[in-house]
Amino acid sequence: MSPQKLEIENSDTLKITWNDNSVDKIKLVDLRKNCPCAICSSQEPGSDEMIVRRYIDSQVQVASISPVGQYAINIIWKDGHNTGIYEYDYLKELAGKFKVN
């Protein structure tokens, strides 16, 4: 399954329309908190030495989204963070974990 359309909805939600016409929505804050990059995924929750603060509103705004091959997307956040590659299966997993109406 792959995204047919990606759009930011209400400035706080990624809306994904898949090629089977199903739709998932994920809050941007949940995407950022669950960034799969090596830096973010190696940080322990609550650590005082976090390199990237993933909970600040200004850091959950998207500058751009681009495809990575035919298996993932890369999100560039407005604070410059750009190393997270979100595989399609991971996006489906996050959408199931963080339900948005």
C-alpha positions in Angstrom: 0.0 0.0 0.0 1.3 3.5 -0.8 0.0 7.0 -0.3 -2.0 8.5 -3.1 -2.3 11.9 -1.5 -0.7 13.6 1.6 -2.0 16.8 3.1 -1.7 18.8 6.3 -5.2 19.3 7.8 -6.0 22.0 10.3 -2.2 22.7 10.6 -1.8 19.8 13.1 -2.7 16.6 11.3 -1.2 14.6 8.4 -4.0 13.2 6.3 -3.0 10.2 4.2 -5.2 8.9 1.4 -3.9 5.5 0.4 -4.0 3.9 -3.0 -6.9 1.7 -1.8 -8.8 4.9 -1.0 -8.7 4.3 2.7 -7.7 7.4 4.8 -5.6 7.7 7.9 -4.9 10.8 10.0 -1.9 11.2 12.4 -1.3 14.3 14.6 1.9 16.0 13.7 3.0 15.9 17.3 2.7 12.1 17.3 4.8 11.9 14.1 7.5 14.0 15.6 7.5 12.2 19.0 7.9 8.9 17.1 10.5 10.1 14.6 12.3 6.9 13.5 15.7 8.6 12.8 18.8 7.3 14.7 19.0 10.5 16.8 15.4 10.5 18.0 15.0 6.8 18.4 18.1 6.5 20.6 17.0 9.1 23.1 15.4 7.9 26.2 12.0 9.4 27.2 12.4 12.1 29.7 16.1 12.5 29.2 17.5 15.9 30.2 20.1 15.6 27.4 17.7 15.4 24.5 19.3 16.6 21.3 16.0 17.3 19.6 13.1 18.6 21.7 10.2 16.7 20.3 7.4 18.2 22.3 7.6 21.9 21.5 4.7 23.2 19.3 7.0 25.1 17.0 8.9 21.9 16.2 5.8 20.0 15.0 5.2 22.2 11.9 6.0 20.6 8.5 8.1 22.5 6.0 7.9 19.8 3.3 7.2 16.1 2.7 8.9 14.1 -0.1 8.8 10.5 -1.2 11.7 8.2 -0.5 11.7 5.5 -3.2 8.4 3.6 -3.2 8.4 2.7 0.5 8.6 5.8 2.6 8.3 9.6 3.1 10.8 12.1 4.5 9.4 14.9 6.6 11.4 18.1 6.9 10.2 19.9 10.0 10.3 23.7 10.2 13.0 23.6 12.8 15.3 22.0 10.3 15.1 18.4 11.5 15.1 16.2 8.4 16.5 12.8 9.1 13.3 10.8 9.8 12.3 8.4 7.1 8.8 7.2 7.8 8.1 3.8 6.0 4.5 3.3 4.9 4.0 0.4 7.2 5.2 2.5 10.1 2.8 5.3 9.2 -0.1 2.7 9.2 1.2 1.5 12.6 1.2 5.1 14.0 -2.2 5.8 12.6 -3.6 2.7 14.4 -1.9 3.6 17.6 -2.9 7.3 17.7 -6.5 7.3 16.4 -7.7 10.7 15.0 -11.3 11.3 14.1 
